[in-house]
Amino acid sequence: MYFCYVDESGGMIAGGATTARPDGRHGMDWQPELDELRRREALARRMGGAEKVARQHAGGRLTVRERIDRLLDAGSFHEIGAIAGVAEYDDDGELTDLTPANFVFGRGRIDGRPVIVAGDDFTVRGGSADANIKEKHDLAERMAHDLRLPLVRLVEGSGGGGSVKTIETTGRANVPGLAGWEMAVRNLGVVPRVGLGLGSVAGLGAADLATTHYSVLVEGTGALFVAGPPVVQRIGQDVDKQDLGGTRTHTRSGAVDQAAASEEEAFDYARRFLSYLPSSVHETPPRGPRNDDPERREPFLLSAVPRDLRKPYKMRAIVEAVVDRGSFFEMGRDFGRAILTGLARLDGWPVALMAGDPYHYGGAWTADTCDKIIRFVDLAQTFHLPVVHLVDCPGFLIGRQAEEQATIRHGARAIAAIWQATTPWCAVIVRNAFGVAGAAHQPGGRLSYRYAWPSGHWGSLPLEGGIEAAYRADLDAAEDRAAKLAEIEQRLTRLQSPFRSAETFWIEEIIDPRDTRPLLCEFANLAAPLRETGPSSWTEMRP
């Protein structure tokens, strides 16, 4: 059969003959190219090859493709750029092999909601820059931003960072730069960004894991560091990767939020975290299941706080009692331990919850606690989460260590974070609220809800120690110093009654602790229509 191409006037430009096929088709479709595409896709799915995949499994780690399959809803992954990589051709120009880029990304769904997922392939050059294509990283971030979808990063290796072998492969040393990084930073103010450290994570990969709203590191196999043990050894520190950057180190340093016992558990943490958040700042957090009575009253709350101010109590039990059953999702448990932070639901509405923990420094704010508060309030402000603060704060931590750590500077930033927040806020003073830190239990200059339990105890500073300074002359003149001190303390304690404050409207409401949940659920329902979408007015976005 003869064919020809013609111009617009009908004149022939070129012609030729087709090749007949046994099935009667004339070879004019694109099936050969599709066959070639499938061949290249199959080569890409080999990743670094059978030996490298086996080594990954032997180390107790999944491959990047297995991770994506287990994180996302079944069959929902749509990969982009699967056949990008380094190809080899024979003398006739025919493809003989393909080593894929060590970065796999695309669209998928988690619990039915669309997300962007991107993961490092450690089987190809250990996740280093030698086998990376920067544009894939950039497009993943751009898609998350422009499609307004959460981004989940599965990090292992240097995450696109460098390798000294790059000097030899490129024939030069690069001047350090972070081209494209601006989109990752910008995404912190636009979409939820989740990082899962699923192996050794170093250099730029470590920065990628830290530049998130929520991060998880897997125990035993995950480790995070700016530089690994071989490099650190050069400065005289001989440590293994777990001692240097394992979960014990970094859940306490605050570099990661959560340790996971397995990769599967890390995926569960990511799914649950995202369930509380909107897909982007252009939406409000979705309401969850309403399977707990908003009017539920817990009898044990009446005696949850001891009368003896020196005795601690279990704040987590109080939190679990007032939020929807099983909904409290704690974040950063081992860092800044004087305050609990986490996401929860009240009558189905997602909220950001903070609560003082008297088991650690009596609830006094340390430098780490202040940093934890800053990041958490930023999360709430960015994604339109109302804040509930169960208050027990005797002030900033005092002493030489606190001064050496510049606690007051960190504290000033924490107060500024709270004061700048515009999201709806409800404070419940459970026990202590003293000093400058105690004053930061709610934003200033705007309406916020506030209640106090009968156990509420507040002032410019606690009586303990303060009496010695304020009444030194009286104590020095007393015949019985101890008796005089007890007399003054008893007198001031009576005056410190929360009812005295309520008489002058310095505290708006003193409530039965058992009414806390119904009042918080009412707050959540009143706050829901007040949530406004869009980028936060707080422009200083911090990882």
C-alpha positions in Angstrom: 0.0 0.0 0.0 1.2 3.5 -0.9 0.9 6.5 1.4 1.6 10.2 1.0 1.7 13.4 2.9 0.1 16.5 1.3 0.3 20.2 1.9 -2.7 22.5 2.6 -3.3 23.0 -1.1 -3.4 19.2 -1.7 0.1 18.9 -3.2 2.1 15.8 -2.3 5.2 16.4 -0.1 6.5 12.9 0.3 5.3 9.4 -0.2 6.2 5.7 0.5 4.8 2.3 1.2 3.6 0.7 4.4 4.6 -2.8 5.5 1.7 -5.2 5.7 1.3 -7.2 9.0 0.0 -10.8 9.3 -3.0 -9.6 11.4 -4.1 -7.3 8.6 -3.1 -4.1 10.4 -0.8 -1.9 8.4 1.8 -0.9 11.1 0.5 2.6 11.3 -0.2 2.5 15.1 2.2 3.2 18.0 2.3 -0.2 19.5 6.1 -0.7 19.0 6.7 2.5 21.0 4.3 1.4 23.7 6.2 -1.9 23.9 9.4 0.0 24.3 7.9 2.2 27.0 6.8 -1.0 28.9 10.3 -2.4 28.6 11.9 0.7 30.0 9.4 0.8 32.9 10.3 -2.8 33.7 14.0 -1.9 33.7 13.2 1.0 36.1 11.3 -1.3 38.4 14.4 -3.3 39.0 15.7 -0.3 40.8 19.4 -0.9 41.7 19.2 -4.6 40.7 18.4 -7.9 42.5 21.6 -7.8 44.6 21.0 -4.3 45.9 17.3 -5.1 46.6 18.3 -8.2 48.5 20.7 -6.1 50.5 18.0 -3.6 51.3 15.7 -6.4 52.6 18.6 -8.0 54.5 18.9 -4.7 56.4 15.3 -4.9 57.5 14.2 -2.2 55.1 11.6 -2.1 52.4 12.4 -0.7 48.9 11.0 2.6 47.9 8.3 1.1 45.7 7.2 -1.3 48.5 7.0 1.7 50.9 4.8 3.6 48.5 2.5 0.6 48.0 2.1 0.2 51.7 1.6 3.8 52.5 -1.0 4.6 49.9 -4.5 3.2 49.3 -4.2 0.1 47.2 -3.8 0.8 43.5 -3.9 4.6 43.8 -0.3 5.4 42.9 0.2 7.3 39.7 4.0 7.6 39.1 5.6 10.5 37.3 9.0 10.2 35.5 9.4 6.5 36.0 11.8 6.0 33.2 14.0 9.0 33.9 17.6 7.9 34.6 20.9 6.9 32.9 20.5 4.8 29.8 23.0 2.7 27.9 22.9 2.2 24.1 24.7 -0.1 21.7 26.4 1.0 18.5 23.1 0.9 16.7 21.4 3.2 19.1 19.3 0.5 20.7 18.7 0.7 24.5 20.7 -2.0 26.4 20.1 -1.0 30.0 18.5 1.7 32.2 19.5 2.7 35.7 16.6 4.7 37.1 17.0 8.0 39.0 17.0 7.3 42.7 13.9 9.4 43.4 10.4 8.0 42.9 7.3 10.3 43.1 3.8 10.7 42.0 0.2 11.1 43.1 -1.8 8.8 45.3 -4.5 8.6 48.0 -4.4 8.1 51.7 -7.8 7.2 53.2 -9.4 8.4 50.0 -7.7 11.8 50.0 -5.2 12.8 47.3 -1.5 13.3 48.3 1.9 13.7 46.7 4.4 11.0 47.8 8.1 11.1 47.0 10.7 8.6 48.1 14.5 8.0 47.8 15.7 4.8 46.3 18.7 3.7 48.4 19.4 0.7 46.1 20.7 3.2 43.4 23.9 4.8 44.6 22.7 5.0 48.2 20.3 7.8 47.4 23.1 10.2 46.6 23.3 13.0 44.0 25.2 10.8 41.5 22.0 9.1 40.5 19.6 11.9 41.2 17.7 14.1 38.8 17.1 17.4 40.6 14.1 18.3 38.5 12.1 15.3 39.9 12.5 16.8 43.4 11.5 20.2 42.2 8.4 18.9 40.4 7.2 16.9 43.4 7.4 20.1 45.6 5.8 22.2 42.8 2.9 19.7 42.4 2.2 19.7 46.1 2.2 23.5 46.2 0.2 24.2 43.0 -2.3 21.3 43.4 -2.6 22.1 47.1 -1.9 18.6 48.3 0.0 17.2 51.3 3.5 15.9 50.5 4.8 12.8 52.2 8.6 12.3 51.9 10.1 8.8 52.3 13.7 9.7 53.1 16.7 7.4 53.0 20.3 8.4 52.1 21.4 11.9 51.4 18.1 12.7 49.8 19.6 14.3 46.7 22.7 15.5 48.6 26.3 15.1 47.6 28.9 12.4 47.4 32.6 12.9 47.1 32.4 10.6 44.1 30.5 13.4 42.4 33.8 15.3 42.0 35.2 12.5 39.9 32.1 11.9 37.9 31.6 15.5 37.0 35.2 16.5 36.9 34.8 19.4 39.2 33.7 20.4 42.7 30.4 22.2 43.0 29.9 25.4 44.9 27.2 24.5 47.6 23.7 25.7 46.7 20.1 24.8 47.4 18.5 25.5 44.1 14.8 24.5 44.3 14.9 24.4 48.1 12.8 27.6 48.3 9.7 25.6 47.2 10.2 23.1 50.1 10.4 26.0 52.5 7.4 27.7 50.9 5.4 24.5 51.2 5.7 24.7 55.0 3.2 27.6 54.8 0.9 26.0 52.3 0.5 22.2 52.6 1.2 19.6 55.3 4.7 18.2 54.8 5.4 14.8 56.4 8.8 13.2 56.6 9.6 9.5 57.4 13.2 8.6 58.1 13.3 5.0 57.0 17.1 4.4 56.9 20.3 6.3 57.3 19.5 10.0 56.5 22.3 12.5 56.1 23.2 15.9 54.6 20.4 17.3 52.5 18.3 14.3 53.3 18.5 15.2 57.0 17.5 18.8 56.2 14.6 17.5 54.1 13.4 15.3 57.0 13.6 18.2 59.4 11.8 20.6 57.1 8.4 19.1 57.9 5.4 19.6 60.1 5.7 16.1 61.4 8.6 13.6 61.2 9.1 10.0 62.2 12.3 7.9 62.5 12.3 4.1 62.5 13.9 2.5 65.5 17.0 0.3 64.8 17.1 1.0 61.0 16.6 4.8 60.9 19.3 7.3 61.8 19.6 11.0 61.2 22.7 13.1 61.1 24.4 16.0 59.3 27.4 13.7 58.7 27.6 10.0 59.5 30.0 8.0 61.7 32.9 7.8 59.1 33.0 11.6 58.9 32.5 12.2 62.6 35.3 9.8 63.3 37.7 12.3 61.7 37.0 14.8 64.5 37.8 12.1 67.2 34.3 10.8 67.9 34.0 7.0 67.4 30.3 6.2 67.6 28.0 4.0 65.6 25.1 5.4 63.7 22.5 4.6 66.3 24.4 6.4 69.1 25.1 9.3 66.8 21.7 9.8 65.3 19.2 7.1 66.3 15.7 7.6 67.7 16.9 7.9 71.3 19.1 10.8 70.3 16.7 12.7 68.1 13.3 12.3 69.8 15.0 13.9 72.7 16.8 16.6 70.7 13.5 17.5 69.0 14.9 16.8 65.5 12.1 14.3 64.9 8.7 14.0 66.5 8.2 10.3 66.8 10.0 7.0 66.9 8.3 4.1 65.1 8.9 0.4 65.9 8.7 -0.5 62.2 8.2 1.1 58.8 4.5 0.0 58.9 4.0 1.9 62.1 5.7 4.9 60.5 3.1 4.8 57.7 0.3 4.5 60.3 1.6 7.6 62.1 1.7 9.6 58.8 -1.8 8.6 57.9 -3.1 9.5 61.3 -1.4 12.9 61.4 -2.8 13.9 58.0 -6.3 12.9 59.1 -6.5 15.9 61.4 -5.3 18.4 58.8 -6.7 20.0 55.7 -5.0 19.2 52.3 -3.8 22.8 52.2 -4.2 26.2 54.0 -6.9 26.9 51.4 -9.2 24.5 53.3 -10.2 24.0 56.9 -9.5 20.7 58.8 -12.3 18.2 58.1 -14.6 17.1 60.8 -13.9 13.5 61.9 -16.2 10.8 63.3 -18.7 11.9 66.0 -18.8 8.7 68.1 -18.4 10.2 71.6 -21.0 12.1 73.7 -20.0 15.8 73.8 -21.8 16.0 77.2 -19.8 13.1 78.7 -18.6 14.0 82.3 -15.8 12.1 83.9 -16.2 11.7 87.7 -12.4 11.2 88.3 -11.7 14.7 87.2 -13.0 16.1 90.5 -10.1 14.6 92.3 -7.5 14.5 89.5 -5.4 17.3 90.9 -4.0 16.8 94.4 -4.6 19.4 97.1 -0.9 19.2 97.9 0.8 21.6 95.5 4.0 19.5 95.7 2.4 16.4 94.3 2.3 15.9 90.5 -0.6 14.3 88.7 -1.1 12.6 85.4 -2.0 15.3 82.8 -2.3 12.7 80.0 -5.2 11.0 81.8 -7.0 14.4 82.0 -6.3 15.0 78.3 -7.7 11.6 77.3 -10.8 12.2 79.5 -11.8 15.5 77.9 -11.2 14.9 74.2 -13.1 12.4 72.0 -12.1 8.9 73.1 -8.9 7.7 71.5 -8.4 10.8 69.5 -5.4 12.3 71.2 -2.4 12.1 68.8 0.7 13.2 70.8 3.6 14.8 69.0 7.1 15.3 70.3 6.6 13.4 73.6 10.3 13.1 74.5 11.3 16.7 73.7 10.4 19.8 75.8 8.6 17.5 78.2 7.2 20.1 80.5 4.4 20.5 78.0 2.4 18.0 76.1 1.4 18.8 72.5 -0.7 16.9 70.1 -3.8 16.8 67.9 -7.2 15.7 69.1 -10.9 15.9 68.3 -13.8 17.5 70.2 -17.2 16.4 69.0 -15.3 15.4 65.8 -13.6 18.8 65.2 -9.8 18.7 65.0 -8.0 20.9 67.5 -4.4 21.5 68.6 -4.0 20.7 72.3 -1.2 21.8 74.7 -1.1 20.8 78.3 1.4 21.4 81.1 3.0 18.3 82.6 3.9 18.6 86.3 6.0 15.5 86.1 8.8 17.4 84.3 10.2 20.5 86.1 6.8 20.9 87.7 5.6 22.2 84.3 8.1 25.0 84.2 9.0 26.1 80.7 12.6 25.2 79.6 14.3 26.5 76.5 13.3 23.2 74.8 9.7 23.6 75.9 9.5 27.1 74.5 10.9 25.9 71.1 8.3 23.1 71.1 5.5 25.6 71.8 6.7 27.9 69.0 6.6 25.1 66.4 3.3 23.7 67.6 1.5 27.0 67.7 2.8 27.7 64.2 1.3 24.4 63.0 -2.1 25.3 64.5 -2.0 28.8 63.0 -0.9 27.6 59.6 -3.6 24.9 59.2 -6.5 26.7 61.0 -6.6 24.4 64.1 -8.3 25.9 67.2 -6.0 25.7 70.2 -7.0 24.1 73.6 -4.5 24.8 76.4 -4.8 22.9 79.7 -2.6 25.2 81.8 -0.2 24.1 84.5 2.9 26.4 84.4 4.7 27.7 87.5 6.8 30.0 85.2 10.1 29.7 83.4 12.6 27.3 84.7 15.1 29.1 87.0 18.7 28.4 87.8 22.2 28.5 86.2 21.4 25.9 83.5 18.3 27.8 82.5 20.2 31.1 82.2 23.0 29.4 80.2 20.4 28.1 77.8 18.9 31.6 77.3 15.5 30.4 78.4 14.2 33.9 78.5 15.0 34.5 74.9 13.4 31.3 73.8 10.5 32.1 76.1 10.0 35.6 74.6 9.7 34.0 71.2 7.2 31.5 72.5 5.1 34.3 74.0 5.3 36.2 70.7 4.1 33.1 68.9 1.1 32.8 71.1 0.4 36.5 71.0 0.5 36.5 67.1 -1.8 33.5 66.8 -5.3 34.4 65.5 -6.8 30.9 65.5 -9.6 30.4 68.1 -8.1 29.7 71.6 -9.5 28.2 74.8 -7.5 28.0 78.0 -8.4 25.9 81.1 -6.2 26.7 84.1 -5.9 23.3 85.8 -3.4 24.3 88.5 -0.4 26.8 88.2 -0.2 30.0 86.1 2.7 32.1 87.4 4.9 34.8 86.1 5.7 35.8 82.5 5.3 32.2 81.2 2.1 31.7 83.1 0.8 34.9 81.5 1.2 33.3 78.1 -1.6 30.8 78.6 -3.7 32.7 76.1 -3.1 35.3 73.4 -3.4 38.9 74.5 -5.4 41.7 72.9 -8.2 39.5 71.5 -11.1 37.3 72.7 -10.3 33.9 73.8 -12.2 31.5 76.1 -10.8 30.9 79.6 -12.0 28.7 82.4 -10.3 27.7 85.7 -10.7 24.7 87.9 -11.1 25.2 91.7 -7.5 23.9 91.9 -6.3 27.0 90.0 -3.3 28.6 91.6 -1.8 31.8 90.1 0.1 35.0 90.8 3.2 37.0 89.8 5.4 34.3 91.4 4.8 31.2 93.6 4.8 31.8 97.3 7.6 29.4 97.8 10.7 31.5 97.7 8.8 34.7 97.1 7.9 35.1 100.7 11.6 35.0 101.7 12.3 37.9 99.4 9.2 40.0 100.0 9.1 39.6 103.8 12.8 39.4 104.6 12.6 42.2 107.2 9.7 40.7 109.0 11.3 37.3 109.0 14.6 38.6 110.3 12.9 40.5 113.1 10.8 37.5 114.2 11.7 35.6 117.3 10.6 32.3 115.6 11.4 32.6 112.0 9.8 29.3 111.0 6.5 30.2 112.8 6.5 33.7 111.2 7.1 32.2 107.8 4.2 29.7 108.3 1.9 32.6 109.5 2.6 34.7 106.4 2.2 31.7 104.1 -1.1 30.8 105.6 -2.4 34.4 105.2 -1.3 34.7 101.6 -2.7 31.3 100.7 -6.1 32.4 101.8 -5.8 35.5 99.7 -4.7 33.4 96.7 -8.0 31.6 96.6 -9.3 31.6 93.0 -12.6 32.9 94.3 -10.9 36.2 95.3 -9.8 36.6 91.7 -13.3 35.8 90.4 -14.8 38.5 92.7 -12.9 41.1 90.7 -13.4 39.3 87.3 -9.7 38.6 87.0 -10.9 35.1 86.1 -14.1 34.8 84.1 -15.4 31.4 85.2 -14.5 28.7 87.8 -15.9 25.4 86.7 -16.6 21.9 87.9 -13.7 19.9 86.3 -16.3 17.4 85.2 -17.9 20.0 83.0 -14.6 20.5 81.0 -15.4 18.2 78.1 -18.9 19.7 77.5 -17.5 23.2 77.5 -14.6 22.3 75.3 -16.9 20.6 72.8 -19.1 23.8 72.8 -15.9 25.8 72.1 -15.0 23.6 69.2 -18.5 23.9 67.7 -18.4 27.7 68.1 -14.9 28.0 66.7 -15.6 25.8 63.6 -17.4 28.6 61.6 -14.8 31.1 62.6 -11.9 29.3 61.0 -10.6 31.3 57.9 -8.8 29.7 55.0 -5.7 31.0 53.3 -2.1 31.5 54.1 -1.3 32.5 57.7 -0.7 36.2 58.5 2.2 34.9 60.6 4.9 35.0 57.9 7.8 33.5 59.8 7.4 29.9 58.9 9.7 27.7 60.9 10.6 24.0 60.3 
